[in-house]
Amino acid sequence: MRKITSISEVLDEFQFVLLDQFGVLHDGRKPYPHAIAAVEQLHAAGKQVLVLSNSSRRSSGTIGKLAKMGFKEKWFAGAITSGELTHRYLSSRPSPWWQQLGRRCLHFTWSSRGAISLEGLGLQVVDDPAQADFILAHGTEALALPGGGSRDMSLAEMQALLQQCAQQQDKQLPMVVANPDLVTVDGASLITMPGTLARFYQKKGGAVQLMGKPDPIIYSAAQELLPAAAAAAAAAAAADPRQWLAIGDSLEHDVAGAVQAGVKTLFVVGGIHAEALQLQGSAAEGCSSSSWSDAALQQLCQQHQLQPDFCMAYLQK
C-alpha cells in the first residue's frame, strides 16, 4: 500500500474514477474543501468521474446535491446509487428471483432524514411480518405504515421485528438492502445505516440481497455506464476495470467491492475509520494532515483481509 498526499501523484494510474460521496467528498452536510479542488483536477486531467454511492436515494438528485456544495456538474460523467439500483430492479424484475419476490413489503425507511417514496413500483406496504413477502431496507429511523406515513423505531425495535421475521415457520422473508453501509458520516458523528440491519438479519439466518458496494451488482452497473459516458475512442478502455480507480473511505464496502471487481483502490483514511486510525485534523476544516497510525491501519487491513493500492488522509489536489 502506497501512501500519497495528492491525487496528482497517481493520475497516470487510471482513466476512470469510481468516487464515493460520504466521507470522501462531504460529511453529509458540508463539502470537504480539498475534495472540490481534487475533483476539479481530475476533470482537468481528462478523467471520467462517476459517483458510486451506497445512498438509499435515487441517482437523479446526486449530482445536483454536489453542485449545491460547490462541485460543478460538468466534472462528473454520472452517478449510480444503490437506491437507484433498488428502484430499477424492483421495477423491472429482471430475473426469476426478483419476479418471485412478491409485492407486499415491510419497509424500513427514514423519518428526520426524509422518507423514501415507493411510488410507481406497485408495492403494498405492510407492518406485519405474517403479511409480508419481503423486507425492504432504505433507512434505520422508521417503519413505513400501510396507510401512509411511518412510525419511528429504535434500532433495537427494528432488530426485534427482524428476529420475528427470521423465526417465521411457514416462510422466511428475503431482505433487499438499498444501502449496504453499516455507518456513514453525518457532520462530526457517525449514524447507523441499513447494512447494520442486513448484518443482523443474516446472523439470524435471513437471506439478504445487497444493492450496492461491495456487491458486484453496482460495479456491473458502472461497467455499463462508463463506456456510454466516455468518448467512442475511450469506450474499450472504460470497459476494462484495470483502467479504473475506486476512491472511498470504507474498507468493507468501497475497497472490498473494488478489489472483487479487479479495480485499483484509493482508501481515504479520514472518513468512517478516522477515529480508529487516530487521524489528526479534520477534512471539514480544510486540514491536509497525513498523520495517522500506520500500525492501526495495518491492523484494520488485516482484520478485513484487504490491502488498498493507495491511501491518503483526505481526497486532495
Buried (B, 14 or more C-beta within 10 A) or exposed (E): BEBBEBBBEBBEBBBBBBBBBBBBBBBBEEBBBBBBBBBBBBBEEEBBBBBBBBBBBBBEEBBEBBBEBBBEEEBBBBBBBBBBBBBBBBEEEEEEEBEEBBEBBBBBBBBEBEBBEBEEBEBBBBBEBEEBBBBBBBBBBBBBEEEEEBEEBEEEEBBEBBBBBBEEEEEBBBBBBBBBBBBBBBEEEBBBBBBBBBBBBBEBEBBBBBBBBBBEBBBEBBBEBBBEBBEEEBEEBBBBBEBBBBBBBBBBBBBBBBBEBEBBBBBBBBBBBBEBBBBEBBBBEEBBBBEBBEEBBEEBBEEEEBBBBBBBBBBBB
